[in-house]
Amino acid sequence: MLYHKKKIFFVPLAIIAFALFSWITMLLWNVLMPAIFGITAITFWQAAGLIILARLIFGFGHHRSWGYRNSPYVNHDLREKIKAMTPEEKKEFFRKMHYNRQAWHHEHCGENNTKTNEKE
């Protein structure tokens, strides 16, 4: 239930953040580009489109292949355990992970994890 509340909060926040970022892009463009290069000013919607175009061309954020193997966020032992599971075990594992994230994280990703995930 908490997950759905976060999603409801995230959507308006993402829209506001995108609008704010578009507005800042428009202001910076309109102050800098006409003065430096003699380019015409742009509107808010053109700035929003420019951001989307830049995202499509250049990407955004951390790409999986950049330092993926050495990333502290990748638990290679856990990945190997998941590969070795049967489809039923995987289904149960991810069901537990989805519904109880905090407990799952401590149980499966702790540094001193000595327990194995066995079905009884």
TORTIKOL-509961 format. One line per field, with one value per atom (N, C-alpha, C, O): residue in three letters; x, y, z. Coordinates in pm, 1 decimal. Atoms other than C-alpha are relative to their C-alpha. Last residue first. Example, Ala and Ser with C-alpha at 12.3 -4.5 7.8 and 13.67 -1.06 7.14 Angstrom:
BEGIN
type (ser, ser, ser, ser, ala, ala, ala, ala)
c1 (-82.0, 1367.0, -77.0, -26.1, 89.0, 1230.0, 90.0, 193.6)
c2 (-119.0, -106.0, 109.0, 219.8, -119.0, -450.0, 120.0, 118.1)
c3 (-6.0, 714.0, 73.0, 89.9, 0.0, 780.0, 0.0, 66.5)
This chain:
BEGIN
type (glu, glu, glu, glu, lys, lys, lys, lys, glu, glu, glu, glu, asn, asn, asn, asn, thr, thr, thr, thr, lys, lys, lys, lys, thr, thr, thr, thr, asn, asn, asn, asn, asn, asn, asn, asn, glu, glu, glu, glu, gly, gly, gly, gly, cys, cys, cys, cys, his, his, his, his, glu, glu, glu, glu, his, his, his, his, his, his, his, his, trp, trp, trp, trp, ala, ala, ala, ala, gln, gln, gln, gln, arg, arg, arg, arg, asn, asn, asn, asn, tyr, tyr, tyr, tyr, his, his, his, his, met, met, met, met, lys, lys, lys, lys, arg, arg, arg, arg, phe, phe, phe, phe, phe, phe, phe, phe, glu, glu, glu, glu, lys, lys, lys, lys, lys, lys, lys, lys, glu, glu, glu, glu, glu, glu, glu, glu, pro, pro, pro, pro, thr, thr, thr, thr, met, met, met, met, ala, ala, ala, ala, lys, lys, lys, lys, ile, ile, ile, ile, lys, lys, lys, lys, glu, glu, glu, glu, arg, arg, arg, arg, leu, leu, leu, leu, asp, asp, asp, asp, his, his, his, his, asn, asn, asn, asn, val, val, val, val, tyr, tyr, tyr, tyr, pro, pro, pro, pro, ser, ser, ser, ser, asn, asn, asn, asn, arg, arg, arg, arg, tyr, tyr, tyr, tyr, gly, gly, gly, gly, trp, trp, trp, trp, ser, ser, ser, ser, arg, arg, arg, arg, his, his, his, his, his, his, his, his, gly, gly, gly, gly, phe, phe, phe, phe, gly, gly, gly, gly, phe, phe, phe, phe, ile, ile, ile, ile, leu, leu, leu, leu, arg, arg, arg, arg, ala, ala, ala, ala, leu, leu, leu, leu, ile, ile, ile, ile, ile, ile, ile, ile, leu, leu, leu, leu, gly, gly, gly, gly, ala, ala, ala, ala, ala, ala, ala, ala, gln, gln, gln, gln, trp, trp, trp, trp, phe, phe, phe, phe, thr, thr, thr, thr, ile, ile, ile, ile, ala, ala, ala, ala, thr, thr, thr, thr, ile, ile, ile, ile, gly, gly, gly, gly, phe, phe, phe, phe, ile, ile, ile, ile, ala, ala, ala, ala, pro, pro, pro, pro, met, met, met, met, leu, leu, leu, leu, val, val, val, val, asn, asn, asn, asn, trp, trp, trp, trp, leu, leu, leu, leu, leu, leu, leu, leu, met, met, met, met, thr, thr, thr, thr, ile, ile, ile, ile, trp, trp, trp, trp, ser, ser, ser, ser, phe, phe, phe, phe, leu, leu, leu, leu, ala, ala, ala, ala, phe, phe, phe, phe, ala, ala, ala, ala, ile, ile, ile, ile, ile, ile, ile, ile, ala, ala, ala, ala, leu, leu, leu, leu, pro, pro, pro, pro, val, val, val, val, phe, phe, phe, phe, phe, phe, phe, phe, ile, ile, ile, ile, lys, lys, lys, lys, lys, lys, lys, lys, lys, lys, lys, lys, his, his, his, his, tyr, tyr, tyr, tyr, leu, leu, leu, leu, met, met, met, met)
c1 (27.2, 1075.0, -122.2, -161.6, 143.3, 1221.2, -18.9, 56.5, 48.2, 1580.7, -150.6, -204.4, 143.6, 1720.6, -54.0, -61.2, 35.8, 2060.0, -149.9, -221.9, 117.8, 2169.7, -15.4, 25.9, -43.4, 2525.2, -115.3, -93.7, 108.4, 2468.4, 54.2, 131.4, -26.5, 2732.0, -107.9, -147.8, -138.7, 2735.6, 31.3, 111.1, -87.5, 2357.3, 140.8, 159.5, -109.1, 2195.1, 94.9, 186.8, -71.3, 1952.4, 121.5, 205.6, -14.2, 1800.6, 92.1, 173.6, -87.9, 1860.8, 25.7, 134.9, -132.9, 1719.5, 96.7, 209.4, -66.5, 1425.5, 142.4, 234.5, -41.1, 1330.0, 74.3, 171.5, -100.0, 1327.9, 50.3, 171.3, -130.5, 1154.0, 105.9, 217.6, -67.6, 860.3, 144.4, 237.1, 90.5, 599.7, 69.5, 9.2, 89.9, 823.9, -80.8, -94.6, -78.5, 1107.5, -91.5, -68.0, -42.4, 868.4, 76.1, 57.8, 122.5, 705.6, 34.5, -15.3, 33.0, 1050.9, -131.5, -150.5, -105.8, 1162.6, -36.9, -27.6, 16.8, 833.2, 101.1, 67.1, 128.1, 849.4, -23.7, -64.2, -16.2, 1218.5, -127.8, -124.1, -77.4, 1157.4, 20.2, 13.6, 88.8, 881.5, 71.6, 13.3, 98.7, 1102.8, -94.3, -132.1, 101.7, 1384.9, -100.7, -102.8, 134.2, 1670.5, -88.5, -70.2, 8.3, 2036.9, -139.4, -163.0, -17.0, 2025.9, -19.4, -68.2, 122.1, 1883.2, 9.2, -88.6, 106.1, 2167.1, -128.3, -195.1, -27.2, 2423.2, -105.8, -146.9, 33.1, 2267.5, 22.1, -57.1, 145.3, 2275.8, -42.6, -135.9, 41.0, 2646.6, -150.9, -199.1, -23.1, 2709.3, -39.9, -86.6, -38.0, 2548.4, 13.8, -85.5, 24.3, 2543.3, 53.2, 172.0, 142.3, 2503.2, -34.8, -150.5, 33.2, 2874.8, -146.2, -184.3, 95.5, 2941.0, -28.6, -46.6, -60.9, 3254.4, -93.8, -51.8, -61.0, 3087.3, 54.9, 50.6, 103.7, 2859.1, 59.7, 6.7, -38.6, 3136.5, -98.1, -104.8, -105.4, 2962.6, 29.1, -45.0, -131.4, 2767.0, 114.3, 227.8, -33.2, 2443.7, 142.3, 207.1, 23.2, 2430.4, 50.4, 153.5, -105.6, 2404.4, -37.8, -144.8, -30.4, 2180.4, 109.3, 183.5, 5.4, 2032.8, 33.3, -17.8, 29.3, 2062.9, 2.2, 27.5, -115.6, 2241.1, -24.6, 71.0, -128.5, 2001.5, 112.9, 189.6, 2.3, 1668.0, 135.9, 177.1, 8.8, 1737.1, 3.5, 69.5, -132.7, 1851.0, 2.9, 102.3, -89.3, 1528.2, 140.3, 202.4, 36.1, 1319.3, 91.6, 136.3, -42.8, 1502.0, -29.1, 55.1, -145.8, 1462.4, 55.2, 149.8, -34.3, 1091.4, 149.9, 197.1, 38.2, 1052.2, 34.6, 87.8, -100.9, 1247.3, -29.5, 62.3, -119.3, 1022.7, 113.0, 189.3, 23.3, 721.8, 116.5, 146.3, -4.1, 851.4, -12.7, 62.3, 112.4, 916.6, 19.5, 111.9, 90.9, 1247.0, -110.5, -98.9, 47.5, 1454.5, -97.8, -154.9, 124.2, 1622.8, -36.3, 11.6, 110.7, 1988.3, -125.6, -116.9, 99.9, 2243.1, -119.2, -188.4, 4.2, 2523.5, -100.7, -105.5, -125.5, 2635.7, -2.2, 91.6, -112.8, 2360.9, 130.2, 211.9, 9.9, 2076.6, 120.0, 164.9, -14.3, 2206.4, -19.0, 60.2, -133.5, 2269.6, 7.4, 92.2, -99.4, 1962.4, 132.1, 195.9, 37.8, 1692.9, 97.0, 105.1, -12.0, 1863.8, -24.7, 52.4, -142.2, 1910.2, 21.9, 110.4, -63.0, 1548.6, 147.4, 194.9, 47.8, 1411.0, 67.8, 113.2, -64.2, 1627.2, -39.9, 44.4, -140.3, 1511.3, 75.6, 155.3, 1.3, 1147.0, 142.0, 176.8, 27.9, 1199.9, 4.2, 57.5, -120.3, 1364.1, -17.8, 75.8, -101.1, 1073.1, 128.8, 189.0, 41.0, 819.6, 103.1, 136.7, -21.5, 1007.7, -36.6, 34.4, -143.8, 1028.9, 30.3, 118.4, -46.9, 657.4, 149.5, 193.6, 53.7, 566.1, 48.3, 88.3, -75.1, 797.1, -46.8, 34.9, -133.3, 647.3, 85.2, 160.2, 5.9, 295.0, 136.7, 166.6, 46.2, 385.9, -12.9, 43.7, -107.6, 593.8, -46.1, 25.1, -78.5, 324.6, 103.4, 130.9, 91.4, 80.1, 72.6, 43.4, 22.0, 365.7, -91.2, -67.6, -120.5, 472.2, -19.0, 24.8, -2.4, 115.6, 121.7, 112.6, 95.8, 105.8, -7.4, -26.4, -53.7, 425.1, -93.0, -45.9, -89.6, 289.4, 57.9, 80.3, 82.4, 0.0, 88.2, 54.2)
c2 (111.8, -2593.6, -74.8, -172.7, 25.7, -2372.7, -118.2, -215.4, 134.6, -2261.9, -8.5, 52.2, -11.2, -1908.0, -136.3, -165.2, 31.0, -1948.2, 2.3, -19.9, 83.0, -1775.0, -29.8, 49.2, 139.2, -1648.3, -94.9, -215.0, 93.5, -1286.8, -142.3, -178.9, 119.3, -1072.1, -105.0, -171.0, 40.9, -801.5, -129.8, -210.0, -35.1, -778.5, -52.0, -154.4, -84.2, -804.8, 41.7, 120.0, 52.6, -1092.9, 80.6, 29.0, 145.4, -1051.8, -47.6, -137.4, 39.9, -679.5, -150.1, -195.1, -56.1, -600.8, -45.0, -84.9, 75.0, -836.1, 48.3, -32.3, 127.9, -682.9, -83.3, -151.3, -22.3, -335.1, -131.4, -151.8, -40.6, -436.7, 14.0, -34.7, -34.8, -630.0, 38.9, -35.8, -37.5, -667.0, 41.0, 108.6, -110.1, -659.1, 46.9, 167.2, -121.8, -870.7, 119.4, 227.3, -46.4, -1136.2, 131.8, 221.2, -39.1, -1164.1, 54.1, 159.0, -135.4, -1158.4, 48.3, 168.5, -93.2, -1462.6, 144.0, 232.2, -22.2, -1648.6, 102.9, 189.2, -67.9, -1611.0, 33.9, 145.8, -139.7, -1696.5, 78.7, 192.3, -67.1, -2012.5, 147.3, 232.9, -16.4, -2118.4, 73.5, 160.1, -106.3, -2049.7, 22.3, 136.0, 48.3, -2261.0, 113.9, 209.7, 32.9, -2075.0, -56.4, -26.9, 142.0, -2092.0, -43.0, -162.7, 80.0, -1757.2, -149.2, -222.8, -13.8, -1593.6, -83.1, -145.9, 75.8, -1726.1, 2.0, -100.3, 141.3, -1598.5, -89.1, -189.6, 25.9, -1251.4, -147.9, -207.6, 7.0, -1256.6, -29.5, -106.6, 127.1, -1339.9, -18.1, -127.5, 107.9, -1056.5, -136.4, -222.6, 110.3, -792.6, -123.3, -187.3, 130.6, -487.3, -107.3, -108.9, 29.3, -150.0, -136.9, -178.7, 47.9, -113.9, -40.0, -101.1, -83.7, -97.6, -56.4, -177.2, -48.0, -274.0, 85.5, 144.2, 111.4, -487.8, 43.8, -32.8, 90.1, -207.1, -110.8, -141.8, 45.4, 49.8, -97.1, -108.3, -81.2, 219.0, -47.9, -15.7, 51.6, -59.2, 79.1, 31.6, 129.1, 9.2, -44.5, -104.7, 108.1, 378.2, -130.3, -131.7, 100.9, 626.6, -112.6, -172.4, 80.3, 924.4, -101.3, -92.0, -73.2, 1056.2, -94.3, -206.1, 83.0, 963.7, 84.4, 204.8, 18.7, 1170.5, -93.3, -137.7, 7.6, 1166.7, -41.9, -132.5, 106.8, 1082.2, -18.1, -130.6, 127.2, 1293.4, -117.4, -218.1, 25.2, 1585.8, -133.4, -205.8, 34.2, 1561.1, -31.1, -127.7, 135.8, 1554.7, -47.0, -161.7, 91.2, 1859.8, -144.5, -232.2, 6.4, 2044.3, -95.3, -169.6, 87.3, 1961.8, -17.0, -125.6, 135.0, 2116.3, -100.9, -208.2, 42.7, 2423.0, -141.0, -221.7, 31.7, 2451.5, -46.5, -136.3, 130.7, 2427.3, -40.2, -158.9, 106.0, 2711.5, -137.4, -228.7, 1.4, 2934.9, -113.4, -193.9, 113.6, 2999.5, 11.9, 86.1, 50.9, 3311.5, -115.1, -128.0, -54.7, 3360.4, -65.3, -173.9, 91.7, 3274.5, 59.1, 129.2, -69.8, 3559.4, -88.0, -60.3, 50.5, 3328.7, 70.7, 42.5, 60.7, 3478.6, -33.4, 0.4, -90.2, 3726.1, -56.8, 17.7, -116.7, 3525.7, 94.1, 151.4, 30.3, 3203.7, 120.6, 137.4, 26.3, 3323.8, -11.3, 53.1, -96.6, 3493.3, -19.4, 78.3, -134.6, 3314.5, 106.5, 212.8, -11.3, 2977.3, 144.3, 201.1, 2.0, 3020.6, 15.0, 88.7, -124.3, 3124.9, 6.0, 107.6, -110.7, 2842.5, 131.1, 206.5, 14.4, 2583.7, 113.7, 169.8, -41.5, 2713.4, -9.2, 79.1, -145.3, 2687.4, 53.2, 155.7, -61.0, 2336.4, 151.5, 218.0, 17.1, 2229.5, 60.1, 119.1, -90.6, 2374.2, -7.2, 95.6, -136.4, 2199.7, 102.2, 196.1, -15.6, 1868.3, 141.9, 201.9, -6.1, 1903.3, 20.3, 98.7, -131.2, 1985.9, 16.2, 122.6, -100.3, 1685.1, 139.3, 217.5, 12.2, 1456.9, 103.5, 160.7, -53.5, 1580.7, -4.6, 89.2, -146.3, 1524.9, 64.7, 169.5, -48.7, 1163.8, 153.2, 216.5, -16.9, 1088.9, 63.4, 146.9, -118.0, 1147.7, 29.1, 145.5, -113.2, 900.3, 130.8, 232.5, -20.7, 653.4, 120.7, 200.6, -62.2, 692.4, 31.3, 135.9, -138.0, 625.1, 73.9, 191.6, -75.4, 317.0, 145.2, 234.4, -17.0, 178.7, 85.6, 172.7, -113.7, 236.6, 29.9, 145.9, -118.0, 0.0, 126.2, 225.2)
c3 (-90.7, 334.2, -45.1, 18.4, -18.3, 67.5, 92.6, 87.7, 28.9, 111.0, 23.8, 116.4, 22.0, 87.0, -43.4, -162.9, 138.2, 239.3, -12.2, 85.1, 22.4, 555.1, -147.8, -232.7, -3.1, 604.3, -24.1, -40.2, 28.6, 505.2, -1.9, -90.6, -78.6, 674.4, -19.4, 76.5, 19.1, 408.4, 72.8, 24.4, -110.6, 397.2, -23.2, -88.9, 47.2, 54.5, 111.0, 86.9, 116.2, 100.8, -42.4, -116.0, 0.2, 447.9, -111.0, -89.3, -109.3, 488.5, -1.0, 33.6, 21.9, 145.1, 108.9, 79.5, 105.8, 184.6, -17.6, -31.1, -57.9, 519.2, -103.7, -70.8, -103.5, 365.5, 57.7, 67.3, 50.1, 42.9, 108.0, 90.6, -124.3, 185.2, -31.7, -0.3, -108.3, -85.7, 128.8, 212.2, 33.6, -392.4, 120.8, 142.7, 18.2, -255.6, -23.8, 30.6, -132.3, -126.4, -10.5, 72.1, -69.4, -468.9, 138.5, 179.3, 42.5, -630.0, 60.5, 79.0, -41.3, -428.5, -34.9, 50.4, -143.7, -474.5, 51.7, 132.7, -17.3, -853.8, 146.5, 178.0, 40.9, -860.6, 23.1, 70.4, -104.4, -659.2, -33.0, 55.2, -116.4, -899.4, 112.9, 178.0, 23.6, -1203.2, 118.4, 146.7, 93.1, -1053.1, -22.5, 54.8, -49.6, -890.4, -110.7, -228.8, -33.6, -1006.1, 45.3, 61.7, 121.4, -1186.2, 26.8, -59.0, 79.1, -873.1, -128.1, -168.4, -66.5, -658.7, -82.4, -97.4, 25.0, -911.8, 65.1, 7.2, 140.0, -905.5, -33.8, -106.7, 10.3, -525.6, -142.9, -165.0, -60.1, -528.5, -10.9, -40.4, 95.1, -774.6, 55.6, -18.9, -85.8, -555.1, -88.4, -123.2, 59.8, -777.8, 94.0, 126.3, -5.9, -606.3, -57.5, -52.8, -134.2, -526.0, 13.0, 112.9, -71.0, -901.7, 138.9, 154.3, -123.5, -1018.0, 84.1, 183.9, -72.8, -1285.2, 135.7, 232.0, -50.0, -1399.6, 86.2, 192.9, -131.9, -1430.2, 62.0, 184.4, -59.1, -1720.7, 141.6, 234.5, 36.6, -1896.6, 61.4, 58.5, -60.2, -1711.2, -30.4, 55.3, 94.7, -1805.9, 58.6, 125.9, 1.3, -1522.7, -95.6, -83.6, -116.8, -1584.4, -25.0, -122.8, -126.8, -1903.9, 112.9, 117.6, -116.3, -2268.2, 126.3, 122.3, -87.3, -2533.0, 118.0, 181.5, 69.5, -2828.9, 93.6, 61.0, 99.7, -2665.9, -67.5, -95.4, -72.3, -2358.2, -97.3, -71.4, -56.6, -2573.0, 74.0, 68.5, 110.1, -2772.4, 50.7, 6.4, 41.4, -2453.8, -112.8, -112.7, -106.9, -2319.5, -39.2, -20.3, 6.8, -2650.9, 105.8, 79.4, 112.1, -2654.1, -14.8, -48.6, -42.6, -2308.3, -109.9, -81.2, -97.1, -2425.7, 49.1, 63.8, 77.4, -2732.4, 91.9, 56.1, 62.0, -2502.2, -90.6, -103.3, -101.6, -2282.6, -64.5, -30.0, -93.9, -2583.6, 101.2, 89.8, 10.8, -2758.7, 104.4, 201.9, -128.7, -2826.8, -23.3, -131.6, -54.6, -3164.5, 133.5, 166.0, 23.1, -3224.8, 63.6, 164.4, 79.8, -3242.6, -36.2, -134.2, 137.2, -3126.8, -89.8, -209.6, 44.9, -2794.3, -148.5, -220.6, -20.5, -2704.0, -57.1, -111.2, 88.1, -2858.5, 13.2, -86.1, 142.8, -2699.7, -91.7, -184.4, 53.1, -2344.4, -152.1, -213.8, -46.5, -2199.8, -72.9, -112.1, 44.0, -2400.4, 47.7, -13.8, 145.6, -2363.7, -43.6, -121.0, 34.0, -1989.3, -150.3, -193.7, -46.0, -1942.6, -37.4, -88.1, 83.4, -2158.2, 39.9, -46.2, 130.9, -1982.3, -92.3, -162.4, -17.7, -1643.3, -131.3, -163.2, -19.0, -1756.0, 16.2, -42.4, 131.3, -1890.2, 9.0, -79.8, 80.0, -1561.2, -139.3, -193.3, -53.5, -1366.3, -81.0, -112.0, 36.1, -1589.0, 48.5, -23.7, 143.6, -1559.8, -45.1, -125.8, 23.7, -1180.7, -148.1, -183.3, -47.0, -1156.7, -26.4, -70.0, 92.5, -1370.3, 37.6, -48.6, 125.0, -1169.5, -102.0, -174.3, -25.3, -840.9, -126.8, -154.1, 2.3, -973.0, 23.2, -34.0, 130.7, -1062.7, -2.4, -91.6, 96.0, -751.0, -131.1, -186.7, -33.1, -485.9, -108.2, -137.2, 12.5, -640.4, 28.4, -34.4, 142.9, -687.4, -22.3, -112.9, 55.0, -324.8, -147.6, -195.6, -49.1, -209.1, -53.9, -89.0, 79.9, -431.9, 44.8, -38.0, 134.7, -274.4, -85.4, -158.6, -5.4, 77.0, -137.8, -172.3, 0.0, 0.0, 0.0, -64.8)
